[in-house]
Amino acid sequence: MAAMMDVGALTAFLEQEFPQVNADGVAYTVTGAGDGYATMRLEPTVRHLRPGGTVSGPTLFALADITAYVAILAQIGPVALAVTTNLNINFLRKPEIGPVDAKATLLKLGKRLAVVDIALTSGASGELVAQATATYSIPPN
């Protein structure tokens, strides 16, 4: 099944429906979308960092959540009211200050629920820095 929304459509949707995501400059960017997956890149700014020279946990959580949402929308189209019902994240290693890439893969896409696996990797080294699993509720048509 071809994606119902491509990178351009997903980017425009996020800008329109969720302008707060990049309100103080573009940090989160949709980089790919296809059959059962989506990818994003975070270019962290000062607000995304924590003491100790790393990207903060809440920032990585947000990247995982947004990427899961984008992967679902790429398949079902622009459904603003699809919402996270659960997100579990495992922080595996300290990410370097720099870009963080996310790949969300749909594990299950049903009529009412979607389950997504999200891998977050350091843009510089390619090392896995966090892994998350998200469940989204999809509103009825």
N, CA, C and O atoms as CSV, one atom per row, in Angstrom:
chain,resi,resn,atom,element,x,y,z
A,1,MET,N,N,0.847,-1.177,0.000
A,1,MET,CA,C,0.000,0.000,0.000
A,1,MET,C,C,0.894,1.242,0.000
A,1,MET,O,O,1.785,1.365,0.841
A,2,ALA,N,N,0.665,2.142,-0.918
A,2,ALA,CA,C,1.434,3.389,-0.988
A,2,ALA,C,C,0.988,4.333,0.122
A,2,ALA,O,O,-0.165,4.316,0.551
A,3,ALA,N,N,1.928,5.156,0.575
A,3,ALA,CA,C,1.621,6.108,1.638
A,3,ALA,C,C,0.562,7.093,1.159
A,3,ALA,O,O,0.607,7.571,0.025
A,4,MET,N,N,-0.388,7.387,2.036
A,4,MET,CA,C,-1.428,8.351,1.687
A,4,MET,C,C,-0.920,9.783,1.811
A,4,MET,O,O,-1.470,10.696,1.195
A,5,MET,N,N,0.121,9.977,2.600
A,5,MET,CA,C,0.715,11.306,2.740
A,5,MET,C,C,2.215,11.166,2.547
A,5,MET,O,O,2.853,10.299,3.144
A,6,ASP,N,N,2.775,12.037,1.698
A,6,ASP,CA,C,4.217,12.012,1.485
A,6,ASP,C,C,4.885,13.026,2.419
A,6,ASP,O,O,4.214,13.670,3.226
A,7,VAL,N,N,6.197,13.161,2.305
A,7,VAL,CA,C,6.954,14.046,3.191
A,7,VAL,C,C,6.421,15.477,3.144
A,7,VAL,O,O,6.261,16.110,4.188
A,8,GLY,N,N,6.147,15.987,1.958
A,8,GLY,CA,C,5.637,17.352,1.827
A,8,GLY,C,C,4.291,17.539,2.503
A,8,GLY,O,O,4.075,18.527,3.205
A,9,ALA,N,N,3.383,16.589,2.292
A,9,ALA,CA,C,2.048,16.675,2.902
A,9,ALA,C,C,2.129,16.539,4.420
A,9,ALA,O,O,1.421,17.239,5.143
A,10,LEU,N,N,2.981,15.648,4.904
A,10,LEU,CA,C,3.142,15.475,6.344
A,10,LEU,C,C,3.728,16.732,6.980
A,10,LEU,O,O,3.282,17.158,8.045
A,11,THR,N,N,4.721,17.321,6.333
A,11,THR,CA,C,5.338,18.548,6.841
A,11,THR,C,C,4.319,19.676,6.890
A,11,THR,O,O,4.236,20.390,7.889
A,12,ALA,N,N,3.548,19.845,5.831
A,12,ALA,CA,C,2.525,20.900,5.790
A,12,ALA,C,C,1.462,20.675,6.864
A,12,ALA,O,O,1.004,21.628,7.494
A,13,PHE,N,N,1.069,19.416,7.072
A,13,PHE,CA,C,0.075,19.095,8.096
A,13,PHE,C,C,0.589,19.464,9.488
A,13,PHE,O,O,-0.127,20.096,10.265
A,14,LEU,N,N,1.827,19.072,9.804
A,14,LEU,CA,C,2.392,19.407,11.115
A,14,LEU,C,C,2.494,20.913,11.299
A,14,LEU,O,O,2.196,21.424,12.379
A,15,GLU,N,N,2.910,21.634,10.259
A,15,GLU,CA,C,3.019,23.094,10.353
A,15,GLU,C,C,1.662,23.734,10.624
A,15,GLU,O,O,1.564,24.700,11.381
A,16,GLN,N,N,0.618,23.192,10.002
A,16,GLN,CA,C,-0.727,23.764,10.169
A,16,GLN,C,C,-1.366,23.369,11.494
A,16,GLN,O,O,-1.887,24.224,12.210
A,17,GLU,N,N,-1.331,22.087,11.824
A,17,GLU,CA,C,-2.047,21.580,12.999
A,17,GLU,C,C,-1.250,21.658,14.296
A,17,GLU,O,O,-1.835,21.753,15.375
A,18,PHE,N,N,0.080,21.619,14.202
A,18,PHE,CA,C,0.934,21.608,15.391
A,18,PHE,C,C,2.094,22.591,15.239
A,18,PHE,O,O,3.256,22.188,15.297
A,19,PRO,N,N,1.792,23.878,15.045
A,19,PRO,CA,C,2.872,24.854,14.829
A,19,PRO,C,C,3.800,24.976,16.039
A,19,PRO,O,O,4.934,25.436,15.899
A,20,GLN,N,N,3.339,24.576,17.211
A,20,GLN,CA,C,4.151,24.677,18.424
A,20,GLN,C,C,5.371,23.753,18.386
A,20,GLN,O,O,6.345,23.994,19.098
A,21,VAL,N,N,5.330,22.704,17.569
A,21,VAL,CA,C,6.449,21.758,17.499
A,21,VAL,C,C,7.736,22.469,17.085
A,21,VAL,O,O,8.803,22.196,17.634
A,22,ASN,N,N,7.635,23.374,16.125
A,22,ASN,CA,C,8.804,24.101,15.635
A,22,ASN,C,C,8.611,25.611,15.783
A,22,ASN,O,O,9.068,26.383,14.939
A,23,ALA,N,N,7.938,26.029,16.848
A,23,ALA,CA,C,7.588,27.434,17.028
A,23,ALA,C,C,8.794,28.362,17.104
A,23,ALA,O,O,8.711,29.511,16.669
A,24,ASP,N,N,9.912,27.887,17.647
A,24,ASP,CA,C,11.077,28.769,17.793
A,24,ASP,C,C,12.211,28.365,16.844
A,24,ASP,O,O,13.389,28.514,17.171
A,25,GLY,N,N,11.846,27.859,15.684
A,25,GLY,CA,C,12.819,27.433,14.684
A,25,GLY,C,C,12.672,25.950,14.407
A,25,GLY,O,O,12.323,25.179,15.302
A,26,VAL,N,N,12.931,25.555,13.197
A,26,VAL,CA,C,12.731,24.168,12.800
A,26,VAL,C,C,13.771,23.280,13.478
A,26,VAL,O,O,14.974,23.434,13.265
A,27,ALA,N,N,13.290,22.363,14.285
A,27,ALA,CA,C,14.138,21.380,14.953
A,27,ALA,C,C,13.744,19.970,14.518
A,27,ALA,O,O,14.607,19.116,14.315
A,28,TYR,N,N,12.432,19.725,14.375
A,28,TYR,CA,C,11.906,18.417,13.996
A,28,TYR,C,C,11.532,18.445,12.512
A,28,TYR,O,O,10.722,19.272,12.093
A,29,THR,N,N,12.116,17.549,11.720
A,29,THR,CA,C,11.884,17.527,10.280
A,29,THR,C,C,11.496,16.125,9.837
A,29,THR,O,O,12.147,15.147,10.205
A,30,VAL,N,N,10.436,16.032,9.048
A,30,VAL,CA,C,10.063,14.762,8.433
A,30,VAL,C,C,11.046,14.517,7.288
A,30,VAL,O,O,11.201,15.359,6.404
A,31,THR,N,N,11.704,13.367,7.311
A,31,THR,CA,C,12.714,13.072,6.291
A,31,THR,C,C,12.318,11.935,5.356
A,31,THR,O,O,12.926,11.771,4.298
A,32,GLY,N,N,11.322,11.155,5.721
A,32,GLY,CA,C,10.902,10.060,4.856
A,32,GLY,C,C,9.580,9.483,5.302
A,32,GLY,O,O,9.210,9.587,6.472
A,33,ALA,N,N,8.864,8.871,4.367
A,33,ALA,CA,C,7.599,8.204,4.680
A,33,ALA,C,C,7.322,7.202,3.572
A,33,ALA,O,O,7.549,7.478,2.394
A,34,GLY,N,N,6.837,6.052,3.962
A,34,GLY,CA,C,6.534,5.023,2.979
A,34,GLY,C,C,5.604,3.990,3.562
A,34,GLY,O,O,4.940,4.226,4.572
A,35,ASP,N,N,5.563,2.858,2.927
A,35,ASP,CA,C,4.656,1.799,3.330
A,35,ASP,C,C,5.061,1.235,4.696
A,35,ASP,O,O,5.983,0.424,4.795
A,36,GLY,N,N,4.366,1.670,5.736
A,36,GLY,CA,C,4.581,1.136,7.076
A,36,GLY,C,C,5.676,1.798,7.887
A,36,GLY,O,O,6.062,1.271,8.931
A,37,TYR,N,N,6.189,2.931,7.443
A,37,TYR,CA,C,7.250,3.589,8.215
A,37,TYR,C,C,7.261,5.096,7.945
A,37,TYR,O,O,6.665,5.588,6.987
A,38,ALA,N,N,7.963,5.803,8.830
A,38,ALA,CA,C,8.290,7.217,8.616
A,38,ALA,C,C,9.603,7.493,9.336
A,38,ALA,O,O,9.943,6.819,10.308
A,39,THR,N,N,10.332,8.486,8.851
A,39,THR,CA,C,11.569,8.896,9.486
A,39,THR,C,C,11.543,10.396,9.724
A,39,THR,O,O,10.935,11.162,8.976
A,40,MET,N,N,12.232,10.788,10.802
A,40,MET,CA,C,12.354,12.206,11.145
A,40,MET,C,C,13.762,12.460,11.646
A,40,MET,O,O,14.483,11.537,12.027
A,41,ARG,N,N,14.138,13.730,11.639
A,41,ARG,CA,C,15.426,14.133,12.193
A,41,ARG,C,C,15.189,15.298,13.140
A,41,ARG,O,O,14.438,16.227,12.844
A,42,LEU,N,N,15.848,15.219,14.281
A,42,LEU,CA,C,15.880,16.320,15.247
A,42,LEU,C,C,17.239,16.992,15.136
A,42,LEU,O,O,18.278,16.340,15.240
A,43,GLU,N,N,17.221,18.296,14.926
A,43,GLU,CA,C,18.428,19.124,14.992
A,43,GLU,C,C,18.301,19.920,16.289
A,43,GLU,O,O,17.692,20.990,16.301
A,44,PRO,N,N,18.871,19.407,17.382
A,44,PRO,CA,C,18.623,20.034,18.685
A,44,PRO,C,C,19.211,21.434,18.799
A,44,PRO,O,O,20.280,21.736,18.269
A,45,THR,N,N,18.473,22.271,19.507
A,45,THR,CA,C,18.927,23.607,19.854
A,45,THR,C,C,19.183,23.615,21.362
A,45,THR,O,O,19.026,22.590,22.025
A,46,VAL,N,N,19.569,24.752,21.895
A,46,VAL,CA,C,19.851,24.871,23.329
A,46,VAL,C,C,18.686,24.372,24.178
A,46,VAL,O,O,18.909,23.751,25.217
A,47,ARG,N,N,17.459,24.626,23.763
A,47,ARG,CA,C,16.304,24.209,24.570
A,47,ARG,C,C,16.148,22.695,24.650
A,47,ARG,O,O,15.417,22.201,25.509
A,48,HIS,N,N,16.822,21.943,23.772
A,48,HIS,CA,C,16.719,20.488,23.764
A,48,HIS,C,C,17.829,19.801,24.551
A,48,HIS,O,O,17.869,18.574,24.628
A,49,LEU,N,N,18.724,20.585,25.134
A,49,LEU,CA,C,19.881,20.006,25.816
A,49,LEU,C,C,19.693,19.985,27.316
A,49,LEU,O,O,18.868,20.719,27.862
A,50,ARG,N,N,20.460,19.142,27.976
A,50,ARG,CA,C,20.456,19.087,29.431
A,50,ARG,C,C,21.895,19.194,29.911
A,50,ARG,O,O,22.824,18.981,29.133
A,51,PRO,N,N,22.089,19.521,31.183
A,51,PRO,CA,C,23.451,19.569,31.706
A,51,PRO,C,C,24.147,18.226,31.497
A,51,PRO,O,O,23.513,17.171,31.546
A,52,GLY,N,N,25.432,18.278,31.267
A,52,GLY,CA,C,26.186,17.058,31.026
A,52,GLY,C,C,26.444,16.810,29.558
A,52,GLY,O,O,27.053,15.805,29.192
A,53,GLY,N,N,25.983,17.725,28.710
A,53,GLY,CA,C,26.277,17.620,27.294
A,53,GLY,C,C,25.537,16.513,26.566
A,53,GLY,O,O,26.154,15.655,25.934
A,54,THR,N,N,24.228,16.533,26.656
A,54,THR,CA,C,23.425,15.523,25.968
A,54,THR,C,C,22.062,16.095,25.594
A,54,THR,O,O,21.642,17.125,26.120
A,55,VAL,N,N,21.388,15.419,24.687
A,55,VAL,CA,C,20.015,15.760,24.330
A,55,VAL,C,C,19.120,15.223,25.450
A,55,VAL,O,O,19.301,14.094,25.904
A,56,SER,N,N,18.165,16.025,25.887
A,56,SER,CA,C,17.340,15.656,27.043
A,56,SER,C,C,16.389,14.498,26.744
A,56,SER,O,O,15.991,14.280,25.600
A,57,GLY,N,N,16.038,13.772,27.786
A,57,GLY,CA,C,15.070,12.681,27.690
A,57,GLY,C,C,13.714,13.135,27.169
A,57,GLY,O,O,13.158,12.485,26.283
A,58,PRO,N,N,13.156,14.245,27.696
A,58,PRO,CA,C,11.869,14.698,27.175
A,58,PRO,C,C,11.908,15.032,25.679
A,58,PRO,O,O,10.914,14.859,24.974
A,59,THR,N,N,13.047,15.506,25.206
A,59,THR,CA,C,13.191,15.801,23.780
A,59,THR,C,C,13.181,14.516,22.961
A,59,THR,O,O,12.542,14.452,21.911
A,60,LEU,N,N,13.893,13.485,23.443
A,60,LEU,CA,C,13.891,12.196,22.746
A,60,LEU,C,C,12.496,11.563,22.770
A,60,LEU,O,O,12.067,10.962,21.786
A,61,PHE,N,N,11.800,11.700,23.889
A,61,PHE,CA,C,10.433,11.199,24.009
A,61,PHE,C,C,9.546,11.872,22.965
A,61,PHE,O,O,8.771,11.209,22.275
A,62,ALA,N,N,9.668,13.200,22.857
A,62,ALA,CA,C,8.863,13.951,21.885
A,62,ALA,C,C,9.172,13.496,20.461
A,62,ALA,O,O,8.258,13.326,19.653
A,63,LEU,N,N,10.444,13.299,20.150
A,63,LEU,CA,C,10.820,12.840,18.817
A,63,LEU,C,C,10.188,11.480,18.520
A,63,LEU,O,O,9.665,11.271,17.425
A,64,ALA,N,N,10.229,10.569,19.467
A,64,ALA,CA,C,9.615,9.251,19.279
A,64,ALA,C,C,8.114,9.379,19.049
A,64,ALA,O,O,7.565,8.734,18.156
A,65,ASP,N,N,7.449,10.204,19.845
A,65,ASP,CA,C,5.999,10.375,19.747
A,65,ASP,C,C,5.604,10.996,18.412
A,65,ASP,O,O,4.687,10.511,17.748
A,66,ILE,N,N,6.280,12.051,18.022
A,66,ILE,CA,C,5.944,12.730,16.768
A,66,ILE,C,C,6.198,11.803,15.581
A,66,ILE,O,O,5.398,11.766,14.646
A,67,THR,N,N,7.297,11.059,15.608
A,67,THR,CA,C,7.621,10.171,14.490
A,67,THR,C,C,6.597,9.046,14.375
A,67,THR,O,O,6.226,8.666,13.265
A,68,ALA,N,N,6.138,8.509,15.496
A,68,ALA,CA,C,5.088,7.486,15.468
A,68,ALA,C,C,3.818,8.056,14.841
A,68,ALA,O,O,3.195,7.411,13.998
A,69,TYR,N,N,3.440,9.249,15.250
A,69,TYR,CA,C,2.257,9.922,14.718
A,69,TYR,C,C,2.374,10.095,13.207
A,69,TYR,O,O,1.430,9.816,12.466
A,70,VAL,N,N,3.543,10.558,12.756
A,70,VAL,CA,C,3.776,10.782,11.335
A,70,VAL,C,C,3.692,9.464,10.555
A,70,VAL,O,O,3.145,9.438,9.452
A,71,ALA,N,N,4.224,8.376,11.110
A,71,ALA,CA,C,4.158,7.073,10.438
A,71,ALA,C,C,2.713,6.624,10.249
A,71,ALA,O,O,2.354,6.068,9.211
A,72,ILE,N,N,1.898,6.871,11.255
A,72,ILE,CA,C,0.479,6.498,11.167
A,72,ILE,C,C,-0.222,7.363,10.127
A,72,ILE,O,O,-0.948,6.846,9.279
A,73,LEU,N,N,-0.011,8.676,10.184
A,73,LEU,CA,C,-0.655,9.582,9.226
A,73,LEU,C,C,-0.229,9.285,7.795
A,73,LEU,O,O,-1.025,9.435,6.868
A,74,ALA,N,N,1.011,8.869,7.609
A,74,ALA,CA,C,1.479,8.528,6.264
A,74,ALA,C,C,0.607,7.431,5.657
A,74,ALA,O,O,0.471,7.352,4.436
A,75,GLN,N,N,0.013,6.581,6.504
A,75,GLN,CA,C,-0.816,5.479,6.031
A,75,GLN,C,C,-2.303,5.823,5.975
A,75,GLN,O,O,-2.998,5.432,5.037
A,76,ILE,N,N,-2.792,6.556,6.979
A,76,ILE,CA,C,-4.246,6.768,7.070
A,76,ILE,C,C,-4.695,8.140,6.603
A,76,ILE,O,O,-5.895,8.383,6.472
A,77,GLY,N,N,-3.752,9.044,6.349
A,77,GLY,CA,C,-4.111,10.393,5.942
A,77,GLY,C,C,-4.197,11.330,7.129
A,77,GLY,O,O,-3.922,10.930,8.260
A,78,PRO,N,N,-4.579,12.583,6.880
A,78,PRO,CA,C,-4.550,13.627,7.915
A,78,PRO,C,C,-5.667,13.494,8.949
A,78,PRO,O,O,-6.769,14.009,8.759
A,79,VAL,N,N,-5.367,12.802,10.036
A,79,VAL,CA,C,-6.333,12.609,11.126
A,79,VAL,C,C,-5.748,13.293,12.366
A,79,VAL,O,O,-4.988,12.681,13.116
A,80,ALA,N,N,-6.104,14.556,12.575
A,80,ALA,CA,C,-5.524,15.336,13.658
A,80,ALA,C,C,-5.841,14.745,15.029
A,80,ALA,O,O,-5.067,14.927,15.969
A,81,LEU,N,N,-6.953,14.048,15.158
A,81,LEU,CA,C,-7.368,13.571,16.479
A,81,LEU,C,C,-6.902,12.160,16.814
A,81,LEU,O,O,-7.366,11.584,17.798
A,82,ALA,N,N,-5.994,11.586,16.020
A,82,ALA,CA,C,-5.333,10.345,16.446
A,82,ALA,C,C,-4.450,10.732,17.632
A,82,ALA,O,O,-3.687,11.695,17.550
A,83,VAL,N,N,-4.549,9.992,18.723
A,83,VAL,CA,C,-3.838,10.385,19.940
A,83,VAL,C,C,-3.054,9.225,20.545
A,83,VAL,O,O,-3.419,8.058,20.396
A,84,THR,N,N,-1.978,9.572,21.224
A,84,THR,CA,C,-1.164,8.597,21.931
A,84,THR,C,C,-1.950,8.053,23.118
A,84,THR,O,O,-2.477,8.825,23.920
A,85,THR,N,N,-2.032,6.731,23.236
A,85,THR,CA,C,-2.635,6.143,24.431
A,85,THR,C,C,-1.561,5.551,25.334
A,85,THR,O,O,-1.778,5.392,26.536
A,86,ASN,N,N,-0.404,5.223,24.765
A,86,ASN,CA,C,0.708,4.711,25.558
A,86,ASN,C,C,1.999,4.920,24.776
A,86,ASN,O,O,2.030,4.774,23.554
A,87,LEU,N,N,3.066,5.263,25.499
A,87,LEU,CA,C,4.396,5.318,24.891
A,87,LEU,C,C,5.396,4.902,25.949
A,87,LEU,O,O,5.480,5.505,27.019
A,88,ASN,N,N,6.154,3.862,25.635
A,88,ASN,CA,C,7.183,3.356,26.531
A,88,ASN,C,C,8.519,3.560,25.835
A,88,ASN,O,O,8.679,3.188,24.672
A,89,ILE,N,N,9.481,4.151,26.542
A,89,ILE,CA,C,10.777,4.422,25.939
A,89,ILE,C,C,11.890,3.862,26.804
A,89,ILE,O,O,11.838,3.936,28.031
A,90,ASN,N,N,12.893,3.305,26.154
A,90,ASN,CA,C,14.101,2.812,26.813
A,90,ASN,C,C,15.262,3.670,26.343
A,90,ASN,O,O,15.582,3.698,25.155
A,91,PHE,N,N,15.888,4.364,27.269
A,91,PHE,CA,C,17.066,5.167,26.960
A,91,PHE,C,C,18.270,4.245,27.066
A,91,PHE,O,O,18.550,3.717,28.143
A,92,LEU,N,N,18.981,4.044,25.976
A,92,LEU,CA,C,20.028,3.030,25.910
A,92,LEU,C,C,21.431,3.585,26.101
A,92,LEU,O,O,22.281,2.939,26.714
A,93,ARG,N,N,21.669,4.767,25.585
A,93,ARG,CA,C,22.984,5.405,25.776
A,93,ARG,C,C,22.825,6.898,25.582
A,93,ARG,O,O,21.874,7.369,24.957
A,94,LYS,N,N,23.770,7.623,26.128
A,94,LYS,CA,C,23.762,9.087,26.068
A,94,LYS,C,C,23.969,9.544,24.609
A,94,LYS,O,O,24.995,9.242,24.000
A,95,PRO,N,N,22.994,10.265,24.066
A,95,PRO,CA,C,23.190,10.755,22.699
A,95,PRO,C,C,24.178,11.927,22.679
A,95,PRO,O,O,24.183,12.778,23.569
A,96,GLU,N,N,24.996,11.940,21.657
A,96,GLU,CA,C,25.903,13.071,21.476
A,96,GLU,C,C,25.074,14.309,21.162
A,96,GLU,O,O,23.959,14.209,20.649
A,97,ILE,N,N,25.632,15.483,21.477
A,97,ILE,CA,C,24.951,16.704,21.054
A,97,ILE,C,C,25.088,16.781,19.542
A,97,ILE,O,O,26.195,16.845,19.007
A,98,GLY,N,N,23.979,16.772,18.879
A,98,GLY,CA,C,23.940,16.793,17.421
A,98,GLY,C,C,22.650,16.156,16.960
A,98,GLY,O,O,21.775,15.862,17.774
A,99,PRO,N,N,22.522,15.941,15.669
A,99,PRO,CA,C,21.274,15.403,15.130
A,99,PRO,C,C,20.932,14.035,15.712
A,99,PRO,O,O,21.812,13.230,16.021
A,100,VAL,N,N,19.630,13.796,15.850
A,100,VAL,CA,C,19.120,12.489,16.258
A,100,VAL,C,C,18.096,12.082,15.203
A,100,VAL,O,O,17.182,12.843,14.884
A,101,ASP,N,N,18.259,10.879,14.669
A,101,ASP,CA,C,17.345,10.361,13.660
A,101,ASP,C,C,16.379,9.377,14.294
A,101,ASP,O,O,16.733,8.645,15.218
A,102,ALA,N,N,15.152,9.368,13.785
A,102,ALA,CA,C,14.129,8.444,14.284
A,102,ALA,C,C,13.512,7.700,13.115
A,102,ALA,O,O,13.231,8.281,12.067
A,103,LYS,N,N,13.304,6.398,13.314
A,103,LYS,CA,C,12.555,5.613,12.335
A,103,LYS,C,C,11.433,4.913,13.074
A,103,LYS,O,O,11.670,4.147,14.008
A,104,ALA,N,N,10.207,5.185,12.648
A,104,ALA,CA,C,9.021,4.553,13.218
A,104,ALA,C,C,8.514,3.509,12.235
A,104,ALA,O,O,8.319,3.788,11.052
A,105,THR,N,N,8.307,2.307,12.746
A,105,THR,CA,C,7.822,1.196,11.929
A,105,THR,C,C,6.498,0.715,12.501
A,105,THR,O,O,6.402,0.399,13.687
A,106,LEU,N,N,5.482,0.661,11.655
A,106,LEU,CA,C,4.176,0.184,12.113
A,106,LEU,C,C,4.231,-1.312,12.359
A,106,LEU,O,O,4.597,-2.086,11.475
A,107,LEU,N,N,3.862,-1.714,13.575
A,107,LEU,CA,C,3.770,-3.127,13.919
A,107,LEU,C,C,2.364,-3.651,13.670
A,107,LEU,O,O,2.173,-4.801,13.277
A,108,LYS,N,N,1.371,-2.775,13.909
A,108,LYS,CA,C,-0.037,-3.127,13.691
A,108,LYS,C,C,-0.790,-1.846,13.382
A,108,LYS,O,O,-0.643,-0.846,14.086
A,109,LEU,N,N,-1.585,-1.875,12.344
A,109,LEU,CA,C,-2.455,-0.755,12.017
A,109,LEU,C,C,-3.859,-1.300,11.853
A,109,LEU,O,O,-4.206,-1.889,10.829
A,110,GLY,N,N,-4.667,-1.085,12.900
A,110,GLY,CA,C,-6.049,-1.535,12.865
A,110,GLY,C,C,-6.981,-0.357,12.622
A,110,GLY,O,O,-6.537,0.755,12.338
A,111,LYS,N,N,-8.283,-0.617,12.737
A,111,LYS,CA,C,-9.259,0.457,12.526
A,111,LYS,C,C,-9.252,1.462,13.674
A,111,LYS,O,O,-9.486,2.651,13.460
A,112,ARG,N,N,-8.982,0.983,14.905
A,112,ARG,CA,C,-9.049,1.862,16.075
A,112,ARG,C,C,-7.725,2.049,16.791
A,112,ARG,O,O,-7.552,3.041,17.499
A,113,LEU,N,N,-6.769,1.111,16.627
A,113,LEU,CA,C,-5.482,1.203,17.309
A,113,LEU,C,C,-4.334,0.960,16.337
A,113,LEU,O,O,-4.447,0.189,15.384
A,114,ALA,N,N,-3.230,1.641,16.611
A,114,ALA,CA,C,-1.992,1.409,15.873
A,114,ALA,C,C,-0.875,1.218,16.890
A,114,ALA,O,O,-0.829,1.912,17.906
A,115,VAL,N,N,0.018,0.286,16.618
A,115,VAL,CA,C,1.176,0.041,17.470
A,115,VAL,C,C,2.418,0.275,16.608
A,115,VAL,O,O,2.524,-0.228,15.490
A,116,VAL,N,N,3.357,1.056,17.162
A,116,VAL,CA,C,4.515,1.505,16.390
A,116,VAL,C,C,5.784,1.279,17.200
A,116,VAL,O,O,5.816,1.535,18.404
A,117,ASP,N,N,6.833,0.797,16.530
A,117,ASP,CA,C,8.162,0.689,17.124
A,117,ASP,C,C,8.989,1.858,16.595
A,117,ASP,O,O,8.964,2.147,15.398
A,118,ILE,N,N,9.722,2.529,17.484
A,118,ILE,CA,C,10.518,3.692,17.089
A,118,ILE,C,C,11.954,3.501,17.560
A,118,ILE,O,O,12.200,3.263,18.743
A,119,ALA,N,N,12.900,3.604,16.632
A,119,ALA,CA,C,14.322,3.535,16.943
A,119,ALA,C,C,14.918,4.927,16.786
A,119,ALA,O,O,14.741,5.567,15.750
A,120,LEU,N,N,15.626,5.399,17.813
A,120,LEU,CA,C,16.289,6.700,17.776
A,120,LEU,C,C,17.788,6.463,17.719
A,120,LEU,O,O,18.342,5.750,18.556
A,121,THR,N,N,18.438,7.055,16.744
A,121,THR,CA,C,19.875,6.861,16.574
A,121,THR,C,C,20.596,8.197,16.516
A,121,THR,O,O,20.037,9.209,16.094
A,122,SER,N,N,21.839,8.175,16.947
A,122,SER,CA,C,22.689,9.353,16.866
A,122,SER,C,C,22.984,9.615,15.394
A,122,SER,O,O,23.416,8.720,14.668
A,123,GLY,N,N,22.746,10.853,14.961
A,123,GLY,CA,C,23.012,11.196,13.577
A,123,GLY,C,C,24.481,11.123,13.234
A,123,GLY,O,O,24.838,10.861,12.086
A,124,ALA,N,N,25.350,11.353,14.223
A,124,ALA,CA,C,26.790,11.347,13.982
A,124,ALA,C,C,27.354,9.935,13.913
A,124,ALA,O,O,28.096,9.605,12.988
A,125,SER,N,N,27.004,9.096,14.891
A,125,SER,CA,C,27.622,7.767,14.974
A,125,SER,C,C,26.740,6.656,14.435
A,125,SER,O,O,27.232,5.576,14.110
A,126,GLY,N,N,25.433,6.910,14.335
A,126,GLY,CA,C,24.505,5.864,13.920
A,126,GLY,C,C,24.145,4.893,15.024
A,126,GLY,O,O,23.402,3.940,14.790
A,127,GLU,N,N,24.665,5.119,16.239
A,127,GLU,CA,C,24.368,4.234,17.371
A,127,GLU,C,C,22.936,4.419,17.857
A,127,GLU,O,O,22.412,5.532,17.892
A,128,LEU,N,N,22.318,3.307,18.229
A,128,LEU,CA,C,20.981,3.350,18.805
A,128,LEU,C,C,21.067,3.996,20.185
A,128,LEU,O,O,21.802,3.517,21.049
A,129,VAL,N,N,20.318,5.082,20.397
A,129,VAL,CA,C,20.354,5.772,21.689
A,129,VAL,C,C,19.076,5.546,22.503
A,129,VAL,O,O,19.091,5.676,23.727
A,130,ALA,N,N,17.982,5.212,21.834
A,130,ALA,CA,C,16.729,4.931,22.537
A,130,ALA,C,C,15.821,4.108,21.625
A,130,ALA,O,O,15.919,4.155,20.399
A,131,GLN,N,N,14.936,3.355,22.274
A,131,GLN,CA,C,13.938,2.566,21.554
A,131,GLN,C,C,12.615,2.769,22.264
A,131,GLN,O,O,12.544,2.744,23.493
A,132,ALA,N,N,11.570,2.970,21.481
A,132,ALA,CA,C,10.249,3.218,22.066
A,132,ALA,C,C,9.202,2.383,21.348
A,132,ALA,O,O,9.380,1.971,20.202
A,133,THR,N,N,8.108,2.147,22.057
A,133,THR,CA,C,6.927,1.524,21.482
A,133,THR,C,C,5.743,2.404,21.835
A,133,THR,O,O,5.547,2.766,22.995
A,134,ALA,N,N,4.956,2.744,20.825
A,134,ALA,CA,C,3.810,3.621,21.046
A,134,ALA,C,C,2.526,2.945,20.567
A,134,ALA,O,O,2.522,2.191,19.594
A,135,THR,N,N,1.445,3.238,21.276
A,135,THR,CA,C,0.115,2.836,20.855
A,135,THR,C,C,-0.704,4.098,20.670
A,135,THR,O,O,-0.727,4.973,21.536
A,136,TYR,N,N,-1.372,4.182,19.538
A,136,TYR,CA,C,-2.211,5.328,19.215
A,136,TYR,C,C,-3.644,4.871,19.051
A,136,TYR,O,O,-3.910,3.777,18.553
A,137,SER,N,N,-4.571,5.727,19.480
A,137,SER,CA,C,-5.982,5.521,19.252
A,137,SER,C,C,-6.382,6.323,18.011
A,137,SER,O,O,-6.079,7.511,17.903
A,138,ILE,N,N,-7.057,5.664,17.090
A,138,ILE,CA,C,-7.502,6.308,15.860
A,138,ILE,C,C,-9.004,6.526,15.980
A,138,ILE,O,O,-9.747,5.575,16.222
A,139,PRO,N,N,-9.464,7.772,15.811
A,139,PRO,CA,C,-10.907,8.017,15.953
A,139,PRO,C,C,-11.693,7.350,14.830
A,139,PRO,O,O,-11.172,7.155,13.732
A,140,PRO,N,N,-12.954,6.999,15.109
A,140,PRO,CA,C,-13.783,6.402,14.052
A,140,PRO,C,C,-14.010,7.407,12.918
A,140,PRO,O,O,-14.013,8.618,13.139
A,141,ASN,N,N,-14.195,6.896,11.728
A,141,ASN,CA,C,-14.420,7.776,10.549
A,141,ASN,C,C,-15.654,8.596,10.681
A,141,ASN,O,O,-15.976,9.376,9.784
